[in-house]
Amino acid sequence: MFKQILRTPLVFNRFQTYYTKLVYYDPLVLTSFKETTVKNCNFIQCTATELDGGAILSFGPILVSDCEFRSCQTLKQAGTVMSHMNSTIERCIALDCVSYSVCTFCTDSTENALSVLSLISVTKGDCNRDGIINSGIDVETIHNDVNVSECTTDGTYCGSQIFNKKFTATYCNYVSNYHSYYSSGIGMEHIYDALIESCFFYNCTRKQEHPFGGYCLYFGDTSAGATVKGCSFVHARTPSKSSVYSAYRPDKLTIENCCFSENQERENWDFPYKDCQFNAHCKLDANGDHDNDGQLIPTKTVLIPHDLKMKPLRIVVLFIILTLVTINVSLFVYSRFIRPPAKKVE
């Protein structure tokens, strides 16, 4: 592993556990097994070849907060953050980050949880599979205010892929995602307790060359039950004419107070629907707004160009330099063109 890491340009740190207000153009590799915080950092065009995590690879617990990832990529897993232990992602933005597998965030241990709290992820490139993935089977995954749009994959899932016994998603938006198989919104396997509440699915579909999939919600194995509550499904384009699909035990799935609009045909009546609306005017999204093309307009997070994130001292120095330059230029112009010539003394 470390021989492979050394062949890739990167920032390597074993002991530091707090990173803030930094800009990275190469992947950050965190080998400490202590909890690490990465806050208010920008990752610009970071590229990894032999290792997971286009921007961050963490071997220990990690909190990534208020960060931006732009055009990061890797030939392996996770275009932005790859974690091998508990991970929390909050108030982050990922734009055009791609990888061979998993466009944005990934955890790969069966004992580690993933919490994604407020994320905007827009991916206009192709990934082999998945937008967000967590394989911590024995733990809980939480999504809140997660926005995934324009994610295109050739794999099994597109928006979020969850391998957990317990999963909760609230106020999430999945917009204009395309994939080859199964789900373009949220795909779940081995779920025993799932709650999908107040989420919005718009234009979730499959690639035309594939005859199956594209579901907004896909339940691969729902043994103990799952509840879908207060969600909107608009412009679903699936070959089975259904926004929601369960491969096993559809009687364990409850759908209540949901709105289905502009779908190809009526939904699968095998599910126990309760107080749902069909062919109705659904709300636009979970927590913000979108324009006529279904593109999400961020209402809670504002992109800040990385070159404007300057330390106060640098700003003061820059101001002093600009002031001195202005004074010198003014004196030169005055002395050369404005000041009247001196009178001759007779």
VMD Tcl script that draws the C-alpha trace (Angstrom):
set ca {
  {0.00 0.00 0.00}
  {2.63 2.56 1.05}
  {4.83 1.78 -1.95}
  {1.84 2.51 -4.13}
  {1.07 5.70 -2.22}
  {4.60 7.01 -2.71}
  {4.20 6.87 -6.50}
  {1.34 9.38 -6.33}
  {1.92 13.09 -5.57}
  {0.26 13.69 -2.20}
  {0.33 15.39 1.16}
  {1.34 12.75 3.70}
  {0.86 13.28 7.44}
  {0.85 10.73 10.24}
  {0.54 12.91 13.34}
  {-1.57 15.99 12.57}
  {-5.28 15.57 13.40}
  {-6.73 18.99 12.53}
  {-6.67 20.69 9.13}
  {-8.41 23.99 8.44}
  {-8.49 26.77 5.81}
  {-6.09 25.00 3.48}
  {-6.05 24.45 -0.28}
  {-4.85 21.13 -1.70}
  {-3.99 20.22 -5.27}
  {-2.77 16.73 -4.40}
  {-4.47 13.98 -2.35}
  {-4.27 14.16 1.44}
  {-3.40 10.82 3.06}
  {-4.19 10.49 6.78}
  {-2.55 7.48 8.42}
  {-3.38 8.36 12.02}
  {-5.92 6.12 13.75}
  {-7.03 9.06 15.90}
  {-10.07 11.06 14.88}
  {-9.08 13.68 12.32}
  {-10.95 16.87 11.40}
  {-10.71 18.51 7.97}
  {-12.60 21.81 7.98}
  {-12.99 24.75 5.59}
  {-10.54 23.27 3.10}
  {-10.59 23.28 -0.70}
  {-9.46 20.34 -2.83}
  {-8.88 21.41 -6.43}
  {-8.18 18.92 -9.25}
  {-6.60 16.38 -6.93}
  {-5.72 13.18 -8.80}
  {-4.85 9.78 -7.35}
  {-3.72 6.87 -9.49}
  {-2.69 3.96 -7.26}
  {-4.78 4.72 -4.16}
  {-8.39 5.22 -3.13}
  {-9.70 8.70 -2.43}
  {-9.15 11.34 -5.08}
  {-8.87 14.06 -2.42}
  {-8.66 12.35 0.99}
  {-7.70 8.83 2.05}
  {-8.18 8.28 5.77}
  {-7.22 5.17 7.72}
  {-8.83 6.47 10.92}
  {-12.09 8.18 11.94}
  {-12.64 11.44 10.09}
  {-14.88 14.50 10.16}
  {-14.98 16.49 6.91}
  {-16.79 19.79 7.42}
  {-17.49 22.84 5.20}
  {-15.13 21.66 2.45}
  {-15.28 21.93 -1.32}
  {-14.08 19.32 -3.79}
  {-13.70 20.33 -7.43}
  {-12.70 18.05 -10.30}
  {-10.98 15.49 -8.08}
  {-10.53 11.97 -9.41}
  {-8.97 8.58 -8.84}
  {-8.55 5.39 -10.82}
  {-9.83 3.46 -7.80}
  {-12.59 4.15 -5.27}
  {-14.09 7.46 -4.12}
  {-13.48 10.59 -6.14}
  {-13.34 12.70 -2.98}
  {-13.11 10.90 0.40}
  {-12.26 7.27 1.13}
  {-12.42 6.23 4.78}
  {-11.63 2.95 6.51}
  {-13.31 3.92 9.79}
  {-16.25 5.99 11.03}
  {-16.88 9.02 8.83}
  {-18.96 12.17 9.06}
  {-19.43 14.48 6.09}
  {-21.20 17.76 6.78}
  {-21.92 20.89 4.74}
  {-19.67 19.89 1.84}
  {-19.82 20.43 -1.91}
  {-18.43 18.04 -4.52}
  {-18.43 19.17 -8.14}
  {-17.39 16.95 -11.06}
  {-15.47 14.45 -8.92}
  {-15.20 11.02 -10.52}
  {-13.54 7.67 -10.01}
  {-13.50 4.16 -11.39}
  {-15.76 3.19 -8.50}
  {-17.82 5.51 -6.28}
  {-18.00 9.12 -7.46}
  {-17.86 10.92 -4.12}
  {-17.72 9.32 -0.64}
  {-17.03 5.76 0.45}
  {-16.47 3.70 3.60}
  {-15.52 0.07 3.18}
  {-15.55 -1.60 6.61}
  {-18.43 -3.66 7.98}
  {-18.10 -2.05 11.42}
  {-17.94 1.62 10.45}
  {-20.73 4.16 10.13}
  {-21.17 6.94 7.60}
  {-23.10 10.14 8.34}
  {-23.64 12.59 5.50}
  {-25.17 15.83 6.77}
  {-25.79 18.48 4.12}
  {-24.01 17.66 0.87}
  {-24.29 18.95 -2.67}
  {-22.77 16.52 -5.17}
  {-22.93 17.27 -8.89}
  {-21.08 14.86 -11.17}
  {-21.12 15.44 -14.92}
  {-18.70 12.62 -15.71}
  {-19.14 8.86 -15.81}
  {-18.26 6.61 -12.88}
  {-18.15 2.85 -12.93}
  {-20.55 2.70 -10.01}
  {-22.27 4.58 -7.20}
  {-22.30 8.15 -5.95}
  {-22.11 7.53 -2.19}
  {-21.50 4.10 -0.69}
  {-21.27 2.65 2.80}
  {-20.68 -1.04 3.45}
  {-20.82 -0.96 7.25}
  {-23.36 -3.76 7.56}
  {-23.63 -3.76 11.35}
  {-23.93 0.01 11.83}
  {-26.26 2.84 10.86}
  {-25.91 5.16 7.90}
  {-27.51 8.61 8.05}
  {-28.27 10.96 5.15}
  {-29.69 14.41 5.89}
  {-29.94 17.21 3.32}
  {-27.99 15.16 0.77}
  {-28.26 16.43 -2.81}
  {-26.96 14.20 -5.62}
  {-27.52 15.25 -9.22}
  {-26.25 14.40 -12.71}
  {-24.50 11.28 -11.44}
  {-23.99 8.81 -14.29}
  {-22.68 5.30 -13.67}
  {-22.23 1.99 -15.41}
  {-22.63 0.08 -12.18}
  {-25.42 -1.20 -9.99}
  {-26.38 2.01 -8.19}
  {-26.06 5.70 -8.89}
  {-27.08 8.06 -6.06}
  {-26.42 6.25 -2.77}
  {-25.63 2.58 -2.20}
  {-26.22 1.37 1.34}
  {-25.22 -1.99 2.85}
  {-26.47 -1.51 6.40}
  {-28.96 -2.99 8.80}
  {-30.24 0.51 9.58}
  {-30.50 3.51 7.27}
  {-32.16 6.91 7.64}
  {-32.54 9.50 4.87}
  {-34.32 12.81 5.47}
  {-34.70 15.92 3.29}
  {-32.58 14.53 0.46}
  {-32.76 15.31 -3.26}
  {-31.80 12.97 -6.10}
  {-32.06 14.77 -9.44}
  {-31.32 13.67 -13.02}
  {-29.23 10.62 -12.18}
  {-28.63 7.88 -14.77}
  {-27.32 4.40 -14.23}
  {-27.10 0.98 -15.80}
  {-28.72 -1.28 -13.22}
  {-30.93 -1.14 -10.10}
  {-31.25 2.37 -8.61}
  {-30.68 5.95 -9.75}
  {-31.68 7.30 -6.34}
  {-31.07 5.16 -3.25}
  {-30.24 1.47 -3.44}
  {-30.28 -0.64 -0.28}
  {-29.12 -4.17 0.48}
  {-29.49 -6.17 3.71}
  {-31.72 -3.50 5.24}
  {-33.56 -4.43 8.43}
  {-34.75 -0.97 9.43}
  {-34.94 1.90 6.94}
  {-36.68 5.26 7.01}
  {-36.83 7.41 3.87}
  {-38.64 10.63 4.80}
  {-39.34 13.94 3.05}
  {-37.07 13.16 0.10}
  {-37.41 14.26 -3.52}
  {-36.65 12.15 -6.60}
  {-36.69 13.85 -10.00}
  {-35.90 12.34 -13.39}
  {-34.26 9.21 -12.01}
  {-33.80 6.84 -14.91}
  {-31.63 4.19 -16.52}
  {-29.36 4.24 -19.52}
  {-31.36 3.31 -22.58}
  {-29.24 0.29 -23.49}
  {-30.11 -1.49 -20.23}
  {-33.53 -3.15 -19.90}
  {-33.76 -3.12 -16.10}
  {-33.47 -0.65 -13.25}
  {-33.40 3.10 -12.84}
  {-35.59 3.01 -9.75}
  {-35.74 5.97 -7.39}
  {-35.68 3.50 -4.49}
  {-34.42 -0.07 -4.72}
  {-34.68 -2.51 -1.82}
  {-32.56 -5.58 -2.43}
  {-33.37 -7.26 0.87}
  {-35.82 -5.78 3.36}
  {-36.08 -8.40 6.08}
  {-37.59 -6.47 8.97}
  {-39.22 -3.53 7.27}
  {-38.77 -0.13 5.69}
  {-40.91 3.00 5.65}
  {-41.08 5.60 2.89}
  {-42.88 8.69 4.17}
  {-43.70 12.09 2.70}
  {-41.56 11.70 -0.45}
  {-42.13 12.99 -3.99}
  {-41.40 11.02 -7.16}
  {-41.43 13.04 -10.40}
  {-40.46 12.02 -13.95}
  {-39.56 8.44 -13.06}
  {-38.40 6.56 -16.15}
  {-38.12 2.85 -15.43}
  {-38.96 -0.16 -17.59}
  {-41.18 -1.66 -14.91}
  {-43.24 1.57 -14.68}
  {-42.51 1.91 -10.96}
  {-40.48 4.40 -8.91}
  {-39.99 1.97 -6.02}
  {-38.87 -1.64 -6.33}
  {-38.35 -4.37 -3.76}
  {-36.65 -7.59 -4.81}
  {-37.89 -9.40 -1.70}
  {-40.87 -9.15 0.64}
  {-42.73 -6.07 -0.70}
  {-45.23 -6.61 2.12}
  {-42.53 -5.44 4.55}
  {-42.34 -2.07 2.80}
  {-44.71 0.75 3.81}
  {-45.26 3.80 1.59}
  {-47.31 6.57 3.15}
  {-48.15 10.21 2.40}
  {-46.10 10.13 -0.80}
  {-46.75 11.88 -4.11}
  {-46.25 10.27 -7.52}
  {-46.43 12.59 -10.52}
  {-45.72 12.31 -14.25}
  {-44.62 8.70 -14.09}
  {-45.06 6.35 -17.02}
  {-47.82 4.34 -15.44}
  {-49.41 3.84 -12.05}
  {-47.17 2.54 -9.32}
  {-46.76 -1.08 -8.30}
  {-49.94 -1.92 -6.41}
  {-48.27 -4.82 -4.57}
  {-46.91 -2.30 -2.06}
  {-49.04 -1.27 0.95}
  {-49.69 2.36 -0.03}
  {-51.25 4.60 2.61}
  {-52.63 8.10 1.94}
  {-50.59 8.49 -1.27}
  {-51.36 10.67 -4.30}
  {-50.97 9.53 -7.90}
  {-50.74 11.73 -11.01}
  {-50.73 14.68 -8.64}
  {-48.92 18.00 -8.40}
  {-45.98 17.15 -6.15}
  {-43.77 19.53 -4.22}
  {-40.67 20.60 -6.06}
  {-37.98 19.29 -3.74}
  {-37.14 18.37 -0.19}
  {-35.57 21.53 1.17}
  {-35.01 24.17 -1.47}
  {-36.12 24.78 -5.03}
  {-35.26 23.79 -8.57}
  {-35.71 25.40 -11.94}
  {-37.75 24.06 -14.85}
  {-35.02 21.63 -15.85}
  {-34.89 20.04 -12.43}
  {-31.50 21.47 -11.56}
  {-31.03 22.01 -7.86}
  {-30.45 25.55 -6.70}
  {-28.53 25.49 -3.40}
  {-30.43 27.42 -0.76}
  {-28.29 26.65 2.28}
  {-24.73 26.44 0.98}
  {-22.81 29.04 -1.03}
  {-19.75 28.26 -3.11}
  {-16.76 30.37 -2.11}
  {-13.87 30.54 -4.61}
  {-10.77 29.11 -3.01}
  {-8.65 32.12 -3.97}
  {-10.87 34.35 -1.80}
  {-10.24 32.28 1.31}
  {-7.22 34.31 2.44}
  {-5.88 34.79 5.91}
  {-6.48 38.25 7.46}
  {-2.74 39.03 7.58}
  {-2.42 38.42 3.85}
  {-5.34 40.74 3.19}
  {-3.75 43.51 5.29}
  {-0.40 43.13 3.50}
  {-2.10 43.18 0.11}
  {-4.02 46.34 1.07}
  {-0.81 48.11 2.15}
  {0.96 47.17 -1.09}
  {-1.94 48.39 -3.22}
  {-2.08 51.65 -1.24}
  {1.64 52.33 -1.74}
  {1.42 51.57 -5.45}
  {-1.55 53.93 -5.79}
  {0.29 56.74 -3.98}
  {3.41 56.35 -6.15}
  {1.42 56.34 -9.36}
  {-0.51 59.42 -8.25}
  {2.69 61.33 -7.40}
  {4.24 60.39 -10.74}
  {1.20 61.56 -12.71}
  {1.01 64.80 -10.73}
  {4.70 65.61 -11.12}
  {4.80 64.76 -14.81}
  {1.52 66.05 -16.20}
  {-0.38 68.17 -13.66}
  {2.06 70.23 -11.56}
  {2.62 73.71 -13.10}
  {6.19 74.57 -14.16}
  {8.28 76.54 -11.69}
  {8.58 80.28 -12.35}
  {11.97 81.69 -13.29}
  {13.49 84.04 -10.76}
  {14.94 87.20 -12.36}
}
mol new
graphics top color blue
foreach p $ca { graphics top sphere $p radius 0.5 }
foreach p [lrange $ca 0 end-1] q [lrange $ca 1 end] { graphics top cylinder $p $q radius 0.2 }
display resetview
